[in-house]
């Protein structure tokens, strides 16, 4: 089956880095994780090396923002809120269009559409819609 994904506890065990730190690194974009339908995070084995690199660079005195720059990751603090709002509005428009199209379909077609949209995508869309309306 190729490479197996690791749960956060397995990644913590393999690296000696706490789950809390791994969670923080994931939240600020230093680590990438896939989400399961039940919202569990799964990490590629390559994240082991990434964690070792991050910890090494931290011990050398670099800040997490400097490490993000080295890894070509836009630090969370530098994300332009206005651009994010525009992208969220575009997404809202896309979701509205999709809903309009679904309303025009019969039940069989709606079920086909639902099967092609993952639970993670639906959860993301719902979260973004909540942010847009706040």
PyMOL commands that set and color helices and strands:
alter all, ss='L'
color gray80, all
select helices_A, chain A and resi 8-15+19-27+46-59+64-70+76-78+81-103+107-116+119-132
alter helices_A, ss='H'
color red, helices_A
select strands_A, chain A and resi 6-7+34-35+41-43
alter strands_A, ss='S'
color yellow, strands_A
deselect
rebuild
show_as cartoon
